[in-house]
Amino acid sequence: MQTQRTTPSRSAKRAHYEAETIYSILDEALYCTISYAVDGQPWSLPTAFAREDDRLLIHGSVGSHFIREVEKGIPVCISVTLLDGLVLAKSGFSHSVNYRSVVVFATAEKVEAYDEKVNALVLITNKLIPNRWPDLRKETESEIRKTTVLAFSLEEASAKIRTGDPKDEPEDANLPIWSGVIPLETVRLAAIPDASSTALPLPHYLRTD
Amino acid sequence: MQTQRTTPSRSAKRAHYEAETIYSILDEALYCTISYAVDGQPWSLPTAFAREDDRLLIHGSVGSHFIREVEKGIPVCISVTLLDGLVLAKSGFSHSVNYRSVVVFATAEKVEAYDEKVNALVLITNKLIPNRWPDLRKETESEIRKTTVLAFSLEEASAKIRTGDPKDEPEDANLPIWSGVIPLETVRLAAIPDASSTALPLPHYLRTD
């Protein structure tokens, strides 16, 4: 949703407010950075998350300083960044990056129901490693009790996207300086078993061949 | 430097305060996320940066809302995250990620001297694309005037690092569930010239072969 907070002061043409665009960026990102402030002092922390419909879900230890502050329902800002490429222009000034980013302004709602907490942990785990959860040793009540799950509405979220070639000044366009894009990609390398798993078959969802 | 703010409430054994460790993470990261608060409302923004000795340098448009807030010298929190791997345990509870992260608490100092501003832009450009600057059309006074450069001391910075295999509960160790690590890597793909550069040779610093 476009609000004063989600309207950028610069490059407004890069701003997007459609849910589909925002969801696709959130669904691809492996972590988010959550910021909050206490007495004017900002704090921020990278953390795993998942999206369920119009909510973003995180989890953490019930004892964590971060969780205990944020669960109070103070305002947070959640930032997600996918860096897609380096944009090389003919001047330093026109250098840029291609990216897809999302910012969310929200307050935490604590997820209390046991099944909903488990569901959030399933979503967070399967977001990072699709199909993982069914293989795991079943969760225990103690583990769920020790875990806080927080949900954040995506109502006040916006995306910013830059794609494509550099935009050099017209007077620079014919300079014999190489310009273009270096695409960046996050890749998953071959899975490395720990000592307990060298004789176990690699699960189908971890195969890269 | 270890201060109350840089001492984690959880997993204290993952915390590091040596300059070398902090610098190496900052030097590898392609962007940082800067957070600040106005009237208790946190804001955060991903941005390019460079490190020079014990300072972190960023740049932005003189007109940007973000720059104009931060240049006032309000407290900021700078977060850098390198996600090195997904850590798959035999229980959901013991799943984790391998990462190297840095958090910096600081306030901005505006870099005013012309040559120091140019130097910061050289460092930021060459951090993302080593050796790039000497190839570029020379900066103009107008470009430098339109750009704000801010410096942040790294005095109050700390790193958190997790490496290695999953740590399952002893009673789970013999379960026939595959456990181990999926390494993650950010790769630069082959450079793509824009229309002006298809006939120009690829600079040596962009070659990947």
Boltz contact constraints between the chains, C-beta under 6 A:
constraints:
  - contact:
      token1: [A, 9]
      token2: [B, 65]
      max_distance: 6.0
  - contact:
      token1: [A, 10]
      token2: [B, 61]
      max_distance: 6.0
  - contact:
      token1: [A, 10]
      token2: [B, 64]
      max_distance: 6.0
  - contact:
      token1: [A, 30]
      token2: [B, 83]
      max_distance: 6.0
  - contact:
      token1: [A, 33]
      token2: [B, 33]
      max_distance: 6.0
  - contact:
      token1: [A, 33]
      token2: [B, 79]
      max_distance: 6.0
  - contact:
      token1: [A, 35]
      token2: [B, 35]
      max_distance: 6.0
  - contact:
      token1: [A, 35]
      token2: [B, 42]
      max_distance: 6.0
  - contact:
      token1: [A, 35]
      token2: [B, 44]
      max_distance: 6.0
  - contact:
      token1: [A, 36]
      token2: [B, 42]
      max_distance: 6.0
  - contact:
      token1: [A, 37]
      token2: [B, 37]
      max_distance: 6.0
  - contact:
      token1: [A, 37]
      token2: [B, 40]
      max_distance: 6.0
  - contact:
      token1: [A, 37]
      token2: [B, 42]
      max_distance: 6.0
  - contact:
      token1: [A, 40]
      token2: [B, 37]
      max_distance: 6.0
  - contact:
      token1: [A, 41]
      token2: [B, 75]
      max_distance: 6.0
  - contact:
      token1: [A, 42]
      token2: [B, 35]
      max_distance: 6.0
  - contact:
      token1: [A, 42]
      token2: [B, 36]
      max_distance: 6.0
  - contact:
      token1: [A, 42]
      token2: [B, 37]
      max_distance: 6.0
  - contact:
      token1: [A, 42]
      token2: [B, 42]
      max_distance: 6.0
  - contact:
      token1: [A, 42]
      token2: [B, 77]
      max_distance: 6.0
  - contact:
      token1: [A, 43]
      token2: [B, 77]
      max_distance: 6.0
  - contact:
      token1: [A, 44]
      token2: [B, 35]
      max_distance: 6.0
  - contact:
      token1: [A, 44]
      token2: [B, 77]
      max_distance: 6.0
  - contact:
      token1: [A, 44]
      token2: [B, 79]
      max_distance: 6.0
  - contact:
      token1: [A, 46]
      token2: [B, 81]
      max_distance: 6.0
  - contact:
      token1: [A, 46]
      token2: [B, 101]
      max_distance: 6.0
  - contact:
      token1: [A, 61]
      token2: [B, 10]
      max_distance: 6.0
  - contact:
      token1: [A, 64]
      token2: [B, 10]
      max_distance: 6.0
  - contact:
      token1: [A, 65]
      token2: [B, 9]
      max_distance: 6.0
  - contact:
      token1: [A, 75]
      token2: [B, 41]
      max_distance: 6.0
  - contact:
      token1: [A, 77]
      token2: [B, 42]
      max_distance: 6.0
  - contact:
      token1: [A, 77]
      token2: [B, 43]
      max_distance: 6.0
  - contact:
      token1: [A, 77]
      token2: [B, 44]
      max_distance: 6.0
  - contact:
      token1: [A, 79]
      token2: [B, 33]
      max_distance: 6.0
  - contact:
      token1: [A, 79]
      token2: [B, 44]
      max_distance: 6.0
  - contact:
      token1: [A, 81]
      token2: [B, 46]
      max_distance: 6.0
  - contact:
      token1: [A, 83]
      token2: [B, 30]
      max_distance: 6.0
  - contact:
      token1: [A, 86]
      token2: [B, 128]
      max_distance: 6.0
  - contact:
      token1: [A, 86]
      token2: [B, 129]
      max_distance: 6.0
  - contact:
      token1: [A, 90]
      token2: [B, 137]
      max_distance: 6.0
  - contact:
      token1: [A, 91]
      token2: [B, 136]
      max_distance: 6.0
  - contact:
      token1: [A, 91]
      token2: [B, 137]
      max_distance: 6.0
  - contact:
      token1: [A, 92]
      token2: [B, 121]
      max_distance: 6.0
  - contact:
      token1: [A, 92]
      token2: [B, 125]
      max_distance: 6.0
  - contact:
      token1: [A, 92]
      token2: [B, 136]
      max_distance: 6.0
  - contact:
      token1: [A, 92]
      token2: [B, 139]
      max_distance: 6.0
  - contact:
      token1: [A, 93]
      token2: [B, 143]
      max_distance: 6.0
  - contact:
      token1: [A, 95]
      token2: [B, 125]
      max_distance: 6.0
  - contact:
      token1: [A, 101]
      token2: [B, 46]
      max_distance: 6.0
  - contact:
      token1: [A, 121]
      token2: [B, 92]
      max_distance: 6.0
  - contact:
      token1: [A, 125]
      token2: [B, 92]
      max_distance: 6.0
  - contact:
      token1: [A, 125]
      token2: [B, 95]
      max_distance: 6.0
  - contact:
      token1: [A, 128]
      token2: [B, 86]
      max_distance: 6.0
  - contact:
      token1: [A, 129]
      token2: [B, 86]
      max_distance: 6.0
  - contact:
      token1: [A, 135]
      token2: [B, 177]
      max_distance: 6.0
  - contact:
      token1: [A, 136]
      token2: [B, 91]
      max_distance: 6.0
  - contact:
      token1: [A, 136]
      token2: [B, 92]
      max_distance: 6.0
  - contact:
      token1: [A, 137]
      token2: [B, 90]
      max_distance: 6.0
  - contact:
      token1: [A, 137]
      token2: [B, 91]
      max_distance: 6.0
  - contact:
      token1: [A, 137]
      token2: [B, 172]
      max_distance: 6.0
  - contact:
      token1: [A, 137]
      token2: [B, 175]
      max_distance: 6.0
  - contact:
      token1: [A, 139]
      token2: [B, 92]
      max_distance: 6.0
  - contact:
      token1: [A, 143]
      token2: [B, 93]
      max_distance: 6.0
  - contact:
      token1: [A, 165]
      token2: [B, 194]
      max_distance: 6.0
  - contact:
      token1: [A, 172]
      token2: [B, 137]
      max_distance: 6.0
  - contact:
      token1: [A, 173]
      token2: [B, 196]
      max_distance: 6.0
  - contact:
      token1: [A, 175]
      token2: [B, 137]
      max_distance: 6.0
  - contact:
      token1: [A, 177]
      token2: [B, 135]
      max_distance: 6.0
  - contact:
      token1: [A, 178]
      token2: [B, 197]
      max_distance: 6.0
  - contact:
      token1: [A, 178]
      token2: [B, 200]
      max_distance: 6.0
  - contact:
      token1: [A, 178]
      token2: [B, 203]
      max_distance: 6.0
  - contact:
      token1: [A, 179]
      token2: [B, 194]
      max_distance: 6.0
  - contact:
      token1: [A, 179]
      token2: [B, 197]
      max_distance: 6.0
  - contact:
      token1: [A, 180]
      token2: [B, 191]
      max_distance: 6.0
  - contact:
      token1: [A, 180]
      token2: [B, 192]
      max_distance: 6.0
  - contact:
      token1: [A, 180]
      token2: [B, 193]
      max_distance: 6.0
  - contact:
      token1: [A, 180]
      token2: [B, 194]
      max_distance: 6.0
  - contact:
      token1: [A, 180]
      token2: [B, 197]
      max_distance: 6.0
  - contact:
      token1: [A, 181]
      token2: [B, 192]
      max_distance: 6.0
  - contact:
      token1: [A, 182]
      token2: [B, 188]
      max_distance: 6.0
  - contact:
      token1: [A, 182]
      token2: [B, 191]
      max_distance: 6.0
  - contact:
      token1: [A, 183]
      token2: [B, 189]
      max_distance: 6.0
  - contact:
      token1: [A, 184]
      token2: [B, 186]
      max_distance: 6.0
  - contact:
      token1: [A, 185]
      token2: [B, 187]
      max_distance: 6.0
  - contact:
      token1: [A, 185]
      token2: [B, 189]
      max_distance: 6.0
  - contact:
      token1: [A, 186]
      token2: [B, 184]
      max_distance: 6.0
  - contact:
      token1: [A, 186]
      token2: [B, 186]
      max_distance: 6.0
  - contact:
      token1: [A, 187]
      token2: [B, 185]
      max_distance: 6.0
  - contact:
      token1: [A, 187]
      token2: [B, 187]
      max_distance: 6.0
  - contact:
      token1: [A, 188]
      token2: [B, 182]
      max_distance: 6.0
  - contact:
      token1: [A, 189]
      token2: [B, 183]
      max_distance: 6.0
  - contact:
      token1: [A, 189]
      token2: [B, 185]
      max_distance: 6.0
  - contact:
      token1: [A, 191]
      token2: [B, 180]
      max_distance: 6.0
  - contact:
      token1: [A, 191]
      token2: [B, 182]
      max_distance: 6.0
  - contact:
      token1: [A, 192]
      token2: [B, 180]
      max_distance: 6.0
  - contact:
      token1: [A, 192]
      token2: [B, 181]
      max_distance: 6.0
  - contact:
      token1: [A, 193]
      token2: [B, 180]
      max_distance: 6.0
  - contact:
      token1: [A, 194]
      token2: [B, 165]
      max_distance: 6.0
  - contact:
      token1: [A, 194]
      token2: [B, 179]
      max_distance: 6.0
  - contact:
      token1: [A, 194]
      token2: [B, 180]
      max_distance: 6.0
  - contact:
      token1: [A, 196]
      token2: [B, 173]
      max_distance: 6.0
  - contact:
      token1: [A, 197]
      token2: [B, 178]
      max_distance: 6.0
  - contact:
      token1: [A, 197]
      token2: [B, 179]
      max_distance: 6.0
  - contact:
      token1: [A, 197]
      token2: [B, 180]
      max_distance: 6.0
  - contact:
      token1: [A, 200]
      token2: [B, 178]
      max_distance: 6.0
  - contact:
      token1: [A, 203]
      token2: [B, 178]
      max_distance: 6.0
